[in-house]
Amino acid sequence: MASVHESLYFNPMMTNGVVHANVFGIKDWVTPYKMALLVLLSELGRAGAQLGLLERRRLNRLLLPLLQGPDMSLSRLRKAIEESCPNLASSVHIRIKLMAEGELKDMEQFFDDLSDSFTGTEPEVHKTSVVGLFLRHMILAYNKLSFSQVYKLYTALQQYFQNDEKKTGIDETDMELTNTEDLEGKMEKEELDVPLREEEVSCGGPLSQKQAEYFLSQQASLLKNDETKALTPAALQKELNNLLKFNPDFAEAHYLSYLNSLRVQDVFSSTHSLLHYFDRLILTGAESKSNGDEGYGRSLRYAALNLAALHCRFGHYQQAELALQEAIRIAQESNDHVCLQHCLSWLYILEQQSSDSCVLLEHSVKKAVHFGLPYLASLGIQSLVQQRAFAGKTSNKLMDALKDSDLLHWKHSLSELIDISIAQKTAIWRLYGRSTMALQQAQTLLSMNSLESVNVGVQQNNTESFAVVLCHLAELHAEQGYFAAASEILKHLKERFPPNSQHSQLWMLFDQKIQFDRAMNDGRYHIADSLVAGITALNSIEGVYRKAIVLKAQNQMSEAHKLLQKLLMHCQKIKNTEMVISVLLATAELYWRSSCHTIALPVLLQALALSREYSLQYLASETVLNLAFSQLILGIPEQALNILHMAIEPILAHGAVLDKGCAMFLVAKCQVASATSYAPQKKAEALESAILNLNEAKIYFVKVDCREQLRDVLYFQARLFHTLGRMQERNKCAMLFRQLHQELPAHGVPLINAFK
């Protein structure tokens, strides 16, 4: 089920993806790259009406990222300008060349001429515009330079231009050498089209204040919305270390380093960066400036709260509780109700297994509404829905509660929580076994447009909610036998959430589970066994259950029984009802295979009682099918047929293809067993009906490539055709059965002793 707790992390850097950085302490200065931008602005003013409307629009869109972004090479800048206006790119290059190959007085004259942009009744640039502010900053920074610094700037400009000339010469030589290979030439062009990545971000000196703020806001927004477009953890840490080398007290860089360390699950580095962030925040006095005398205490209590969240994320619950108690103490002393509400939310997370957690959560929601905190109130409602779903509340009550939280989301435009709410609904419908409703909710989320503004090139919302929904979608397709579609969805997940991203474990688990199910269906138990280790690493409970399933299929009954009993005790302890019912059903099948049919009945009745108590309709239907099979074995097929009608409808409406096939196969078995006492004509009709049901079951088994069950169906059909005297159909079924039997030799288990 989708986690709703990740959003409780207090993030002082971001509001709608924008970093609110403190004063960086390093003002703007003139660099060769910024001189190239000044030349561009000068040439843009000269061009005037000569530029077309479309070209001017492209250049205006290009200017903002060029002004805010880090320094780049001249060749890359020229290429960016060429894409908007080739003639202007040529003029800029010629102007820079004349300045670099001329004398120092040419550069002096260039800066003197820049002031003319603001003169006249209708100046080319307004002083308060983005471009105007940039020009004024550069003129002021240049005027403050000493003569030696001016000379160094001129030397740097010459070096900047010469490096570009050398690179251009090398590229031309390479093109001549590879000119005969069209494919290689095409590949080189594609490489040039790649957007700015980590190898080109780093610049020789420190970033200016505005560049640093832009870089941090860009990376923070990407980490939140589209991690694949952010720098890799190693490259981002390298850039942050470069920032901190020039200004160790830059608090926001420490916080971004903390977020970056969380991506790779580095406990030590993330703790180190988080503590440094709050230390620098207090030392620089940024909090006290904006919050008066309360600033110091505010930093301390939120430092303790974030530390508690960090320990909770890594499973260090004892340390998290100590840090949370410290945050509560400081918040109570300062009478900070907002901080106390955050503490109360985290206290619920730490106390989830206790009986008072529900009361704690209800109190948290009421307080959040009272203090006007819709984000926390909505998270509390969704956590409450999640808890009550596991407690067995009916779906209509849960959906009503989620509807109330949705009203909050739309009222306050909380798009992230809208996504989480839809993912919750998808997971709840899956829990209750309503695959059609789950599919509808998943499609709703995937077709929605985010309410958040799309910035810094983010084209999609790569959050946990989308990962959860796509994983459910892949599993739903696999259950219906659409393995190619499921593979495409998983491929998309791998591209959207790479292995080093924070939500990659979700699709890794679902991928392993789908592969395991396919291997089991195909009778390749050795492959299924090899996948168990990967599943266990991602989810220990699921891994142990799958191991027991493999052992059962390999007829290692005693080992499977021991494993299932240990798992049953553990799941009952942690109140994982869904897994408890699955373990009970697997245990009942072990008893059938061991010919202990009467022992299986109490186990199945216990599973049925649990599934009905917790409103798990699909598991209840599956349990009824198992009870019908038990009655068939015990010699009362008429009673088995009667209860089958209670369970088969939900299975056919929402069940996996394999379960549909098993249900139809069971119906056919019961029909044949009931027909023994019928008159000859009625018996023949019953057998014909059983053959039709077997044909339907065969279609289902073929769809999921379940060859073992298909072999059993063919054997059963051959026997029925023989009884009815239809020799041609009998021989065809016998031939197909023989082919499958040679590929999949039987394990010596009677046909009647297996439901699935």
Stockholm file with secondary structure:
# STOCKHOLM 1.0

chainA/1-756         MASVHESLYFNPMMTNGVVHANVFGIKDWVTPYKMALLVLLSELGRAGAQLGLLERRRLNRLLLPLLQGPDMSLSRLRKAIEESCPNLASSVHIRIKLMAEGELKDMEQFFDDLSDSFTGTEPEVHKTSVVGLFLRHMILAYNKLSFSQVYKLYTALQQYFQNDEKKTGIDETDMELTNTEDLEGKMEKEELDVPLREEEVSCGGPLSQKQAEYFLSQQASLLKNDETKALTPAALQKELNNLLKFNPDFAEAHYLSYLNSLRVQDVFSSTHSLLHYFDRLILTGAESKSNGDEGYGRSLRYAALNLAALHCRFGHYQQAELALQEAIRIAQESNDHVCLQHCLSWLYILEQQSSDSCVLLEHSVKKAVHFGLPYLASLGIQSLVQQRAFAGKTSNKLMDALKDSDLLHWKHSLSELIDISIAQKTAIWRLYGRSTMALQQAQTLLSMNSLESVNVGVQQNNTESFAVVLCHLAELHAEQGYFAAASEILKHLKERFPPNSQHSQLWMLFDQKIQFDRAMNDGRYHIADSLVAGITALNSIEGVYRKAIVLKAQNQMSEAHKLLQKLLMHCQKIKNTEMVISVLLATAELYWRSSCHTIALPVLLQALALSREYSLQYLASETVLNLAFSQLILGIPEQALNILHMAIEPILAHGAVLDKGCAMFLVAKCQVASATSYAPQKKAEALESAILNLNEAKIYFVKVDCREQLRDVLYFQARLFHTLGRMQERNKCAMLFRQLHQELPAHGVPLINAFK
#=GR chainA/1-756 SS CCCCSGGGSCCTTEETTEECCCCCSCCCCCCHHHHHHHHHHHHHHHHGGGSCHHHHHHHHHHHHHHHHSCCCCHHHHHHHHHHHCHHHHHHHHHHHHHHHHSCHHHHHHHHHHHGGGGCSSSCSSCTTSHHHHHHHHHHHHHHTCCHHHHHHHHHHHHHHHHHHHHHHHHHHHHHHHTTTCHHHHHHHHHHHTSCCCHHHHCCSSCCCHHHHHHHHHHHHHHHHHCGGGSCCHHHHHHHHHHHHHHCTTCHHHHHHHHHHHHHTTCHHHHHHHHHHHHHHHHHTTHHHHHHTTHHHHHHHHHHHHHHHHHHHHTTCHHHHHHHHHHHHHHHHHHTCHHHHHHHHHHHHHHTTTSTTHHHHHHHHHHHHHHTTCHHHHHHHHHHHHHHHHHTTCCHHHHHHHHHHHHHHHHHHTCHHHHHHHHHHHHHHHHHTTCHHHHHHHHHHHHTCCCSSCCCTTCCSCCCHHHHHHHHHHHHHHHHTTCHHHHHHHHHHHHHHSCTTSTTHHHHHHHHHHHHHHHHHHTTCHHHHHHHHHHHHHHCHHHHHHHHHHHHHHTTCHHHHHHHHHHHHHHHHHHTCHHHHHHHHHHHHHHHHHTTCHHHHHHHHHHHHHHHHHTTCHHHHHHHHHHHHHHHHHTTCHHHHHHHHHHHHHHHHHHSCHHHHHHHHHHHHHHHHHHGGGSCHHHHHHHHHHHHHHHHHHHHHHHHTTCHHHHHHHHHHHHHHHHHHTCHHHHHHHHHHHHHHHHHSCCCSCCGGGCCC
#=GC SS_cons         CCCCSGGGSCCTTEETTEECCCCCSCCCCCCHHHHHHHHHHHHHHHHGGGSCHHHHHHHHHHHHHHHHSCCCCHHHHHHHHHHHCHHHHHHHHHHHHHHHHSCHHHHHHHHHHHGGGGCSSSCSSCTTSHHHHHHHHHHHHHHTCCHHHHHHHHHHHHHHHHHHHHHHHHHHHHHHHTTTCHHHHHHHHHHHTSCCCHHHHCCSSCCCHHHHHHHHHHHHHHHHHCGGGSCCHHHHHHHHHHHHHHCTTCHHHHHHHHHHHHHTTCHHHHHHHHHHHHHHHHHTTHHHHHHTTHHHHHHHHHHHHHHHHHHHHTTCHHHHHHHHHHHHHHHHHHTCHHHHHHHHHHHHHHTTTSTTHHHHHHHHHHHHHHTTCHHHHHHHHHHHHHHHHHTTCCHHHHHHHHHHHHHHHHHHTCHHHHHHHHHHHHHHHHHTTCHHHHHHHHHHHHTCCCSSCCCTTCCSCCCHHHHHHHHHHHHHHHHTTCHHHHHHHHHHHHHHSCTTSTTHHHHHHHHHHHHHHHHHHTTCHHHHHHHHHHHHHHCHHHHHHHHHHHHHHTTCHHHHHHHHHHHHHHHHHHTCHHHHHHHHHHHHHHHHHTTCHHHHHHHHHHHHHHHHHTTCHHHHHHHHHHHHHHHHHTTCHHHHHHHHHHHHHHHHHHSCHHHHHHHHHHHHHHHHHHGGGSCHHHHHHHHHHHHHHHHHHHHHHHHTTCHHHHHHHHHHHHHHHHHHTCHHHHHHHHHHHHHHHHHSCCCSCCGGGCCC
//
